[in-house]
Amino acid sequence: MFSGIIEEFATVTAISRDRENIDLTLTCSFVDELSIDQSVAHNGVCLTVVSINDGQYTVTAMKETLERSNLGLLKVGDKVNVERSMKMNGRLDGHIVQGHVDQTARCTAKEDADGSTYFTFEYPEDKEMALRGYFTVDKGSVTVNGVSLTVCRPTANTFQVAIIPYTMEHTNFRDIEIGTVVNLEFDIIGKYIARLQELQTINH
């Protein structure tokens, strides 16, 4: 489990393909603190460390992950938001993030807000998915590229987030432009409520 509070960037140093999977090799400041089998969120995707060598570590993304996320679009040199799993004896500064990306969205607008920056994201409208909790609500939580954020001005398939200068400087939001594809994880609480309502309907 994660909190959506990004620790830093990791830089992609190598990419290799193994049948339907890809292996991503990255470097960051805490490589020496990692261990094999440890979970690390990459742009919000929980991946397992499979090797560590010469100040770099490697994770594997399987086919389903590549289909649901932007990891397959990464290139050598790209910056990836990384967060190690949350310690259970600490404060939850963001919100409950599973590291299970639901789908991607595309940035459709970026505007200055006199210090902060508003980003608008759009994802395919799917009423069936919405009934299962895949939607946003005003002042609710959403995870974008692993960053825990508060939703503004949601519609059926768009929402805005306001990014403060600190977040812009310390995450790959600084690289997001109109057209950039990002990873989304919708709030797990909303999914549970939607599922409960579905079960109640079935039972009646």
C-alpha positions in Angstrom: 0.0 0.0 0.0 1.1 3.6 -0.8 0.1 7.1 0.2 0.6 8.9 -3.1 3.4 11.1 -1.6 6.2 10.8 -4.1 9.7 10.4 -2.7 11.6 11.5 -5.8 12.3 10.8 -9.5 13.9 7.6 -10.8 15.6 7.9 -14.2 15.1 5.1 -16.7 18.5 3.8 -17.8 17.5 0.7 -19.8 14.5 -1.0 -21.3 14.4 -4.6 -22.5 11.5 -6.7 -23.7 10.9 -10.3 -22.7 8.0 -11.7 -24.7 4.9 -9.7 -23.6 6.7 -8.1 -20.6 9.2 -5.3 -20.4 12.1 -4.9 -17.9 12.7 -1.4 -16.7 16.1 -0.5 -15.2 16.2 2.7 -13.2 18.4 4.6 -10.9 17.6 6.8 -7.9 19.1 7.9 -4.6 17.7 5.0 -2.5 18.8 2.1 -4.7 21.2 0.9 -2.0 18.3 0.7 0.4 16.2 -1.5 -1.8 16.0 -5.3 -1.7 14.9 -8.0 -4.1 11.1 -8.6 -3.9 10.5 -5.1 -2.5 7.5 -3.2 -3.9 8.0 0.3 -5.4 5.4 2.4 -7.1 6.4 3.7 -10.5 4.1 6.5 -11.8 1.6 4.9 -9.5 2.1 1.3 -10.6 3.3 -1.2 -7.9 6.2 -3.2 -9.3 8.5 -5.7 -7.7 12.3 -5.2 -7.6 13.8 -8.2 -9.4 17.5 -7.3 -9.5 19.9 -4.7 -8.1 23.3 -4.0 -9.7 25.8 -1.1 -9.9 23.5 1.5 -8.5 20.6 0.5 -10.6 17.5 -1.7 -10.0 15.2 -3.5 -12.4 11.5 -4.1 -12.3 9.2 -6.1 -14.6 5.9 -4.8 -16.1 3.6 -7.5 -17.5 1.2 -7.3 -20.4 -1.9 -6.2 -18.4 0.1 -3.5 -16.6 1.4 -2.2 -20.0 -2.2 -2.1 -21.4 -3.6 -0.1 -18.4 -0.7 2.3 -17.8 1.8 4.6 -19.5 4.8 2.4 -18.7 5.0 1.1 -22.2 5.5 4.6 -23.4 8.6 5.2 -21.3 12.0 5.9 -23.0 15.5 5.8 -21.7 16.1 9.1 -19.8 12.5 9.6 -18.8 11.8 10.6 -15.2 9.4 8.3 -13.2 7.7 9.2 -9.9 8.7 6.6 -7.3 7.4 5.8 -3.8 8.3 2.9 -1.6 5.5 1.1 0.2 4.0 2.9 3.2 5.2 2.1 6.8 2.2 1.1 8.9 3.5 3.1 11.9 3.4 6.5 10.1 1.0 9.1 9.1 -1.1 8.8 6.0 -0.3 12.1 4.4 -2.0 11.4 1.1 -4.8 8.8 0.7 -5.0 5.0 0.4 -3.2 4.2 -2.8 -2.9 0.5 -3.9 -0.5 0.9 -6.8 -3.1 -0.8 -9.1 -3.5 1.6 -11.9 -7.0 1.6 -13.4 -6.4 3.2 -16.8 -4.7 6.2 -18.5 -5.9 9.7 -19.2 -4.6 12.5 -21.4 -3.8 16.0 -20.4 -6.1 18.4 -22.3 -5.3 21.7 -20.7 -2.6 23.3 -18.6 -3.0 26.8 -17.1 -1.3 29.1 -14.7 -3.2 29.9 -11.5 -1.0 32.7 -10.1 1.5 30.4 -8.4 0.0 27.0 -8.9 -0.9 25.2 -12.1 -4.2 23.7 -13.1 -4.1 20.5 -15.2 -7.2 19.0 -16.9 -7.2 15.3 -17.7 -9.7 13.4 -19.9 -10.3 9.6 -20.0 -12.7 7.5 -22.1 -16.3 7.8 -20.9 -17.6 4.4 -19.9 -20.9 4.3 -18.0 -20.3 0.6 -17.0 -17.0 1.5 -15.5 -18.5 4.5 -13.7 -21.1 2.2 -12.1 -18.2 0.2 -10.7 -16.6 3.3 -9.0 -14.3 4.5 -11.8 -15.1 8.2 -11.5 -14.1 11.3 -9.7 -16.0 13.6 -7.3 -15.4 17.2 -6.3 -12.9 17.4 -3.5 -12.3 13.7 -3.6 -9.0 11.9 -4.1 -7.4 10.6 -7.3 -3.9 9.4 -8.1 -2.2 10.8 -11.2 1.2 9.2 -12.0 1.3 8.0 -8.4 0.7 11.5 -6.9 -2.2 11.8 -4.4 -4.3 14.8 -5.5 -7.6 16.5 -4.8 -10.2 16.6 -7.6 -11.6 19.9 -8.9 -14.5 20.4 -11.4 -15.2 16.8 -12.3 -17.4 15.8 -15.2 -18.3 12.3 -16.5 -14.9 11.8 -17.9 -12.7 14.8 -17.0 -11.3 16.5 -13.9 -8.8 19.1 -12.9 -6.1 19.1 -10.3 -4.1 22.1 -8.9 -0.4 21.5 -8.6 1.6 23.6 -6.2 5.2 24.6 -7.0 6.7 22.0 -4.6 4.9 19.2 -6.4 5.8 20.6 -9.8 9.5 20.6 -8.8 9.7 17.2 -7.2 7.5 15.1 -9.5 7.3 14.5 -13.2 4.3 16.9 -13.4 6.9 19.4 -14.6 7.2 17.3 -17.8 3.4 17.0 -18.4 2.1 19.0 -21.4 -1.1 18.9 -23.4 -1.3 15.5 -24.9 0.8 13.7 -22.3 -0.6 10.3 -21.2 -0.8 9.7 -17.4 -1.8 6.9 -15.1 -5.0 7.0 -13.0 -6.0 5.2 -9.9 -9.5 6.0 -8.7 -10.2 6.1 -5.0 -10.7 2.6 -3.6 -13.4 3.7 -1.2 -15.6 4.8 -4.1 -15.1 1.4 -5.7 -16.1 -0.5 -2.6 -19.3 1.7 -2.2 -20.2 1.1 -5.9 -19.7 -2.6 -5.4 -21.8 -2.7 -2.3 -24.6 -0.9 -4.1 -24.4 -3.4 -6.9 -24.7 -6.3 -4.6 -27.6 -4.8 -2.8 -29.4 -4.3 -6.1 -28.7 -7.9 -7.1 -30.0 -9.2 -3.7 -33.2 -7.3 -4.0 
